[in-house]
Amino acid sequence: MAIKKKLLDQIRDVLHAKHYSYRTEKTYVQWAKRYILFHNKTHPAELNTLDIQTFLSHLATERHVTAATQNQALNAIVFMYKHVLNIELNDFRGFKYAKRSQNIPAVFSENEITIFLKQLTGIHKLMLSLQYGSGMRISELLRLRIKDIDFENESILIHDSKGAKSRYTILPAILKPALLSQIRRVETQFQRDIQHKRAYNLLPPGLNIKYPNAYQDLKWAYIFPSKSVILDDSGRSVRPHIHDSSLHKAFKTALIASKINKLANTHTLRHSFATHLLANGANVRKIQALLGHEKLETTMIYVHILEQSKRQTQSPLDTLFQATPFE
């Protein structure tokens, strides 16, 4: 008789089967665990919609999480009930909603981008330049495979991104030579790995079934592979992509060296991509498609950034000292 798996393992299995990313898997399992612990380790099947409301309200009123974090917890719980426990939930919208942040994200000027990129070298310079030039999220950048780059049409195909959707974005023409050189390096390493049976391509379980030979096909190799290898679920030695921590560290180091005193992170490059496209006359709908935003309102934040950054009214101090310098 087969032993029934623990609930958290069941959640992982279903997420695997539905081709969710590892990051989403980790997040959903974490929220399921927090939900169970909050209710004193009671199995979710024994809880009801009132218990879900209580947990979500607790996040907003006691933990003071952001609206995005609360929504993430909500999605994880709904997924668990619907796809793992096969329980249809009644309406539970009576919980206390977290207050939505009205913060405007930091954006680099074009001059700051130039200064920032000059502080980078090697693979990190290529990756962060590509992020700014294409508007990708870091997770999308890391997951790029050789087959996703269309050099002829100067485009990048991004698979199963946020919301499990795919889209095309821009391949900066200026980065084509550097990317081709990087792919040649990957090919050399890939051939050595295959020849010595040292490592293969890391693929989601579903793709291993759909494309049984993809694990040893160059076009499925990550463009930015890790130096180390790991074991996949089947016990096969595989080469993952570079870990995001190294990219975040490189960004922080370059930011300090640039002496740019803004509260910025790698996502600032994506914000800058959108804002600079708008400033150069790109259509907001086009930018929405390039960024992969489901709603136009999300993209409109860059319109507000651009409007607020333009100096439309002269300061009264400048008017006062028009004729003489301030001393």
C-alpha positions as a printed NumPy array, in Angstrom:
array([[  0.   ,   0.   ,   0.   ],
       [  1.43 ,   3.365,  -1.05 ],
       [  2.121,   5.85 ,   1.722],
       [  0.257,   9.121,   1.191],
       [  2.6  ,  12.084,   0.797],
       [  2.6  ,  14.988,   3.201],
       [  0.568,  18.004,   2.118],
       [  3.569,  20.247,   1.378],
       [  5.057,  17.534,  -0.841],
       [  1.712,  17.196,  -2.623],
       [  1.728,  20.943,  -3.301],
       [  5.233,  20.668,  -4.774],
       [  4.156,  17.784,  -7.013],
       [  1.139,  19.662,  -8.39 ],
       [  3.194,  22.802,  -9.016],
       [  5.764,  20.657, -10.843],
       [  3.049,  19.065, -12.961],
       [  1.659,  22.469, -13.906],
       [  5.161,  23.763, -14.834],
       [  5.281,  26.527, -12.236],
       [  8.722,  28.033, -11.629],
       [ 10.923,  26.943,  -8.745],
       [ 10.548,  30.407,  -7.186],
       [  6.739,  30.122,  -7.232],
       [  6.941,  26.593,  -5.831],
       [  9.103,  27.77 ,  -2.951],
       [  6.811,  30.735,  -2.237],
       [  3.538,  28.763,  -2.35 ],
       [  4.875,  26.014,  -0.096],
       [  6.13 ,  28.619,   2.364],
       [  2.724,  30.314,   2.532],
       [  0.933,  26.987,   2.967],
       [  3.252,  26.195,   5.871],
       [  2.662,  29.599,   7.48 ],
       [ -1.105,  29.177,   7.091],
       [ -1.012,  25.76 ,   8.768],
       [  1.213,  26.953,  11.636],
       [ -1.013,  29.993,  12.187],
       [ -3.92 ,  27.612,  12.8  ],
       [ -1.891,  25.469,  15.242],
       [ -0.981,  22.808,  12.669],
       [ -4.613,  22.076,  11.801],
       [ -4.923,  20.41 ,   8.404],
       [ -6.334,  22.925,   5.864],
       [ -9.073,  20.463,   4.887],
       [-10.49 ,  20.918,   8.393],
       [-10.499,  24.713,   8.119],
       [-13.085,  26.938,   6.433],
       [-13.362,  30.286,   4.669],
       [-13.564,  32.133,   7.991],
       [-10.156,  30.692,   8.887],
       [ -8.731,  31.958,   5.585],
       [-10.196,  35.416,   6.281],
       [ -8.646,  35.421,   9.755],
       [ -5.188,  34.556,   8.42 ],
       [ -5.277,  37.142,   5.613],
       [ -6.561,  39.843,   7.992],
       [ -3.79 ,  38.95 ,  10.438],
       [ -1.202,  39.562,   7.701],
       [ -2.619,  43.036,   7.077],
       [ -3.348,  44.22 ,  10.637],
       [ -0.702,  42.439,  12.714],
       [  2.135,  41.697,  10.311],
       [  1.602,  44.895,   8.262],
       [  2.498,  43.196,   4.986],
       [  2.118,  44.988,   1.662],
       [ -0.879,  44.441,  -0.595],
       [  1.338,  42.472,  -3.003],
       [  2.488,  40.127,  -0.222],
       [ -1.04 ,  39.568,   1.017],
       [ -2.184,  38.835,  -2.529],
       [  0.693,  36.352,  -2.906],
       [ -0.483,  34.544,   0.25 ],
       [ -4.063,  34.537,  -1.072],
       [ -3.001,  33.003,  -4.401],
       [ -0.993,  30.291,  -2.627],
       [ -3.889,  29.336,  -0.359],
       [ -6.442,  29.291,  -3.18 ],
       [ -4.071,  27.132,  -5.269],
       [ -3.681,  24.663,  -2.407],
       [ -7.429,  24.284,  -1.869],
       [ -8.393,  24.176,  -5.549],
       [ -5.615,  22.105,  -7.117],
       [ -4.272,  19.994,  -4.25 ],
       [ -7.144,  19.436,  -1.817],
       [ -9.843,  19.677,  -4.544],
       [-12.002,  21.838,  -2.294],
       [-14.13 ,  24.584,  -3.799],
       [-14.029,  27.683,  -1.611],
       [-17.011,  29.877,  -0.822],
       [-16.748,  33.655,  -0.987],
       [-14.234,  34.811,   1.647],
       [-13.639,  38.417,   0.578],
       [-14.535,  39.779,   4.025],
       [-10.927,  39.932,   5.195],
       [ -9.013,  43.127,   5.992],
       [ -7.076,  44.218,   2.914],
       [ -3.509,  45.443,   3.222],
       [ -3.007,  49.065,   2.206],
       [ -1.638,  49.426,  -1.29 ],
       [  1.649,  51.287,  -1.497],
       [  1.692,  54.496,  -3.51 ],
       [  5.481,  54.571,  -3.798],
       [  6.962,  55.656,  -7.121],
       [  9.884,  53.41 ,  -8.084],
       [ 13.402,  54.783,  -8.483],
       [ 14.553,  55.336, -12.064],
       [ 18.044,  56.005, -13.387],
       [ 18.613,  58.833, -15.832],
       [ 20.319,  57.933, -19.115],
       [ 23.515,  59.52 , -17.804],
       [ 23.316,  57.433, -14.614],
       [ 22.827,  54.271, -16.687],
       [ 26.021,  55.093, -18.604],
       [ 27.989,  55.687, -15.399],
       [ 26.537,  52.571, -13.734],
       [ 27.305,  50.19 , -16.612],
       [ 30.906,  51.447, -16.766],
       [ 31.436,  50.061, -13.25 ],
       [ 30.603,  46.511, -14.385],
       [ 32.778,  43.915, -16.078],
       [ 32.481,  40.447, -17.607],
       [ 29.336,  38.377, -17.475],
       [ 27.613,  40.709, -14.986],
       [ 28.038,  43.681, -17.33 ],
       [ 26.486,  41.702, -20.189],
       [ 23.58 ,  40.477, -18.065],
       [ 22.672,  43.805, -16.478],
       [ 23.107,  45.62 , -19.814],
       [ 20.715,  43.09 , -21.341],
       [ 18.221,  43.617, -18.544],
       [ 18.22 ,  47.38 , -19.084],
       [ 18.143,  47.014, -22.877],
       [ 15.237,  44.558, -22.905],
       [ 13.247,  45.334, -19.748],
       [ 13.328,  41.759, -18.492],
       [ 12.839,  40.726, -14.897],
       [ 15.885,  39.129, -13.265],
       [ 14.123,  35.75 , -13.137],
       [ 13.446,  35.964, -16.897],
       [ 17.027,  36.945, -17.622],
       [ 18.432,  34.023, -15.636],
       [ 16.148,  31.491, -17.35 ],
       [ 17.106,  32.494, -20.901],
       [ 18.097,  29.558, -23.099],
       [ 19.962,  29.665, -26.409],
       [ 16.801,  28.868, -28.364],
       [ 15.07 ,  31.982, -26.97 ],
       [ 17.315,  34.47 , -28.788],
       [ 16.352,  35.475, -32.328],
       [ 19.403,  37.346, -33.627],
       [ 17.917,  37.816, -37.091],
       [ 14.816,  39.636, -35.842],
       [ 16.562,  41.142, -32.8  ],
       [ 14.01 ,  39.757, -30.386],
       [ 13.906,  37.605, -27.245],
       [ 11.162,  35.103, -26.47 ],
       [ 10.346,  34.95 , -22.762],
       [  8.546,  31.747, -21.732],
       [  6.12 ,  31.198, -18.862],
       [  6.777,  34.454, -17.101],
       [  4.615,  36.109, -14.464],
       [  1.056,  34.873, -14.884],
       [  2.331,  31.837, -16.846],
       [  2.377,  33.92 , -20.048],
       [  4.967,  34.215, -22.822],
       [  5.959,  37.315, -24.79 ],
       [  8.594,  38.853, -27.032],
       [ 10.854,  41.718, -26.035],
       [ 13.739,  43.653, -27.602],
       [ 17.203,  42.259, -28.238],
       [ 19.546,  45.302, -28.195],
       [ 21.544,  45.226, -31.437],
       [ 24.641,  46.524, -29.674],
       [ 24.761,  43.397, -27.474],
       [ 24.578,  40.87 , -30.325],
       [ 28.375,  40.349, -30.643],
       [ 28.807,  39.908, -26.885],
       [ 25.872,  37.491, -26.699],
       [ 27.195,  35.445, -29.632],
       [ 30.569,  35.2  , -27.872],
       [ 28.836,  34.098, -24.659],
       [ 26.889,  31.423, -26.541],
       [ 30.125,  30.125, -28.085],
       [ 31.59 ,  29.801, -24.579],
       [ 28.466,  27.968, -23.44 ],
       [ 28.712,  25.628, -26.432],
       [ 32.32 ,  24.74 , -25.599],
       [ 31.422,  23.997, -21.994],
       [ 28.287,  22.11 , -23.035],
       [ 30.209,  19.833, -25.382],
       [ 32.745,  19.032, -22.655],
       [ 29.926,  18.29 , -20.212],
       [ 28.168,  15.941, -22.635],
       [ 31.378,  14.244, -23.759],
       [ 32.454,  13.458, -20.213],
       [ 28.871,  12.859, -18.996],
       [ 29.505,  15.523, -16.377],
       [ 26.32 ,  17.578, -16.676],
       [ 23.187,  18.033, -18.786],
       [ 20.543,  20.735, -19.249],
       [ 18.29 ,  21.422, -16.296],
       [ 14.65 ,  21.178, -17.412],
       [ 11.274,  21.209, -15.644],
       [  9.888,  17.657, -15.18 ],
       [  7.117,  18.218, -17.739],
       [  9.557,  19.265, -20.454],
       [ 11.686,  16.18 , -19.828],
       [  8.649,  14.141, -20.831],
       [  7.589,  16.331, -23.759],
       [ 11.136,  16.665, -25.149],
       [ 12.992,  13.54 , -23.967],
       [ 16.266,  14.515, -25.678],
       [ 16.289,  18.188, -24.698],
       [ 18.547,  17.505, -21.709],
       [ 21.437,  16.954, -24.154],
       [ 20.459,  19.456, -26.863],
       [ 22.541,  22.649, -27.036],
       [ 19.629,  24.932, -27.858],
       [ 18.078,  24.135, -24.453],
       [ 21.226,  25.191, -22.571],
       [ 21.067,  28.262, -20.346],
       [ 22.847,  31.285, -21.821],
       [ 24.172,  32.156, -18.379],
       [ 25.036,  28.79 , -16.791],
       [ 26.374,  28.25 , -13.309],
       [ 29.942,  27.093, -12.748],
       [ 28.666,  24.319, -10.473],
       [ 26.388,  21.347, -11.163],
       [ 23.516,  19.88 ,  -9.134],
       [ 21.261,  16.8  ,  -9.214],
       [ 17.754,  17.097, -10.632],
       [ 14.685,  15.175,  -9.386],
       [ 15.678,  12.096, -11.379],
       [ 19.195,  12.071,  -9.936],
       [ 20.796,  13.292, -13.175],
       [ 23.721,  15.728, -12.93 ],
       [ 22.608,  19.035, -14.468],
       [ 23.957,  22.562, -14.864],
       [ 21.581,  25.283, -13.584],
       [ 21.733,  28.974, -14.417],
       [ 23.787,  31.512, -12.476],
       [ 22.336,  32.19 ,  -9.041],
       [ 20.564,  35.524,  -8.726],
       [ 22.549,  36.453,  -5.601],
       [ 25.72 ,  37.023,  -7.647],
       [ 23.867,  39.45 ,  -9.911],
       [ 22.361,  41.364,  -6.987],
       [ 25.819,  41.618,  -5.41 ],
       [ 27.355,  42.913,  -8.664],
       [ 24.564,  45.487,  -8.964],
       [ 25.088,  46.752,  -5.42 ],
       [ 28.87 ,  47.016,  -5.886],
       [ 28.456,  48.952,  -9.161],
       [ 25.84 ,  51.241,  -7.613],
       [ 28.213,  52.199,  -4.781],
       [ 31.085,  52.731,  -7.226],
       [ 28.807,  54.924,  -9.392],
       [ 28.044,  57.183,  -6.399],
       [ 24.395,  57.181,  -7.4  ],
       [ 22.502,  57.904,  -4.186],
       [ 19.167,  56.326,  -5.092],
       [ 17.313,  53.497,  -3.393],
       [ 17.806,  51.173,  -6.353],
       [ 17.994,  47.453,  -7.083],
       [ 18.156,  45.293, -10.197],
       [ 14.461,  45.98 , -10.903],
       [ 15.385,  49.664, -11.303],
       [ 16.902,  48.746, -14.668],
       [ 13.491,  47.455, -15.821],
       [ 11.822,  50.655, -14.582],
       [ 14.458,  52.71 , -16.395],
       [ 13.926,  50.748, -19.629],
       [ 10.215,  51.608, -19.641],
       [ 10.652,  55.24 , -18.629],
       [ 13.352,  55.904, -21.236],
       [ 11.268,  54.271, -23.979],
       [  8.378,  56.575, -23.097],
       [ 10.662,  59.599, -23.071],
       [ 11.846,  58.646, -26.562],
       [  8.293,  58.502, -27.896],
       [  7.337,  54.811, -27.588],
       [  3.627,  54.014, -27.286],
       [  2.521,  53.025, -23.777],
       [  0.627,  50.001, -25.169],
       [  3.806,  48.785, -26.857],
       [  5.7  ,  49.138, -23.585],
       [  2.931,  47.224, -21.805],
       [  3.449,  44.328, -24.222],
       [  7.251,  44.413, -23.904],
       [  7.062,  44.346, -20.11 ],
       [  4.355,  41.681, -20.013],
       [  1.941,  43.706, -17.882],
       [ -1.572,  42.292, -17.782],
       [ -3.149,  45.655, -16.978],
       [ -2.42 ,  49.004, -18.605],
       [ -2.659,  50.712, -15.195],
       [  0.532,  48.944, -14.162],
       [  2.406,  50.438, -17.102],
       [  0.905,  53.902, -16.553],
       [  3.148,  54.395, -13.51 ],
       [  5.956,  55.197, -15.965],
       [  3.854,  57.936, -17.524],
       [  3.488,  59.478, -14.055],
       [  7.233,  59.13 , -13.408],
       [  8.013,  60.892, -16.67 ],
       [  5.521,  63.676, -16.006],
       [  6.809,  64.298, -12.491],
       [ 10.445,  64.246, -13.561],
       [  9.907,  67.057, -16.076],
       [ 10.436,  70.477, -14.602],
       [  7.253,  72.324, -15.583],
       [  7.215,  75.113, -12.974],
       [ 10.092,  77.338, -11.939],
       [ 10.885,  77.468,  -8.237],
       [ 10.156,  80.855,  -6.625],
       [ 13.735,  80.8  ,  -5.272],
       [ 15.049,  80.678,  -8.852],
       [ 12.777,  83.577,  -9.771],
       [ 14.005,  85.593,  -6.805],
       [ 17.666,  85.163,  -7.687],
       [ 17.392,  85.399, -11.483],
       [ 19.608,  88.443, -11.733],
       [ 22.109,  87.678,  -8.973],
       [ 23.734,  84.416,  -7.856],
       [ 22.704,  82.88 ,  -4.558],
       [ 25.298,  83.416,  -1.84 ]])
